[in-house]
Amino acid sequence: MSRADHERKEKLRAFLTGEKRRLWSEVRDELFRKQGEDLTPQYDLPQDIGERGIIDLLADISLAVADIRREELTRIEEALRRLDEGNYGICDDCGEWIAEARLQADPYVACCLRCQNRRESALTPPHPTL
C-alpha cells in the first residue's frame, strides 16, 4: 500500500469514526434527553385523548428517528469493515477510487460519480419526441 493510499485510508477512517460518534450522540440525545425530559413529565398530567394522541405521536416519531440512526450506524459499521478489508471507497463498477468529497457527502455510495451517472441514465427512459 502506497503512502498516499495509507493516508487516504486513515482520513476516511477518521471521517467514518466521526460520523459514527455523531450518530450515536444523536441517538442518545433523541432517546434519553427528549424522551426522558420532554415527554415523561407530560404523562403525569391529566390530558384529554387528543393531547395523549399527540404525545404518543411524538414518542413514535422519536423512536422512528432513532431507528433511522440505527440503520445509519449499521451502514457505517459496514463501511468501516470494508475499509479494513481494503475495498471501501473503490467503485464497484470501474474499480477506481471514489472521490473523497463524494464519500463525505454520502459515505455509503458504491460507485464513482461517472459510473453512477451511467447507471442512472440506463434507468431513465428516453424522452418521446413529437
N, C-alpha and C positions, 0 to 999 in steps of 0.2 A: 504494500500500500504506500503510495507516494505521500510526501509531507502535505501536499495540498489536499489530497483525499482524506488524510487523517484530520486535518484542520476543519474541513467541511463536515466530517462525521461528528466531531466534537461540538461544532457550532450547532448542528441540527439536534444533537443530544441535549444541549443546554436549552434550546428553544422548546423541544418537546417536554422536557422536565419542567420548565417554567409554565407551560400550558397545563400540565398535569397538576401542578401546585395551585394554579389559578382556578381550575375547575373544582378541585377538592375544596378550596376555600368557598367557592360559590355554593356548593352542595351543603357544606356545614352551615353557612350563613342562611341558606334557604330553609333547611330543616330545623335548625336549632334556634337561631335568633328570631326569624319571622314566625315560625310555628309556635315556638315556646313563649315568646314575649308578646307578640301582637295578637295572636288568636286565642290562646289559652284563657286569659282573663275575660274575654268576651263570652266564653261558655259558662262562666259563673253568674252572669247577669241574666235575669229573665228576659226572654225575647219572644217576639211573635214568630210564626212559621216562616214568614218572608225573610226576616233577619237571620234566622237559623239557616235557611237555604243559601243565603249569600255567604255566610261564614263557611258552610260546607263546601261551596263552590271555590272559595279562596283556598281552602285546605287542599282540595283536589288539584287546583292549578299549581300550587306549591309542590305537590308530590309529582305532578307531570313534569314540571321544570327539573326537579331533582332526577327524575328518570332519564330525561334527555341528557343531563350532565353525566349520568352514569354510563349511558351509551357512548358519549364522547370520551370518557375515561377509558372505556374498553378499547376504543379505536386508538387512543394514544398508546396504551399498553401494546397493542398490535404493532404500531409504528415503531416503538422502541425495540420490540422483538426483531422486527425486520432490519432495523438499524444495526443491531448486534450481529445479525446474520450477514450483513453487508449488502442487502438489496433494497433498503429504504432510500427513496429519492432517485431511483432509477426507473425510467419509463418502462412500463410493461410491454409497450408496442415496439419501440425502436431500440431500447436498451441504453439510451443516452441519459445523462444527468438531467433531472428536472430542476429548473431554476429555483434558487433558494427563495426568491421573492414569492414564487408560486406556492411553494411549500409553507411559507409563513402565512400566506393568505388562506390556504386550505391544507393543513398538514396531512390530510388523508387522500390526496389525489394519487391516482395510479399511473398517470401518463403526463408527458410534457404538453405544453400548450399546442404545439403543432399537431401532435397526434390526437389530442382532444378535439381540436377543430376538425380534423379529418373524420373522427368518429361521429361528431355532431352533424357534419354535412352529409354523411352517409345516411343518417336517420331522417334528415329533412327532405320531404318530398319536393320535387321540382315545382316551381310556380307555373300554373297553367297560363297559356297565352291566349289572347282573343283573336 
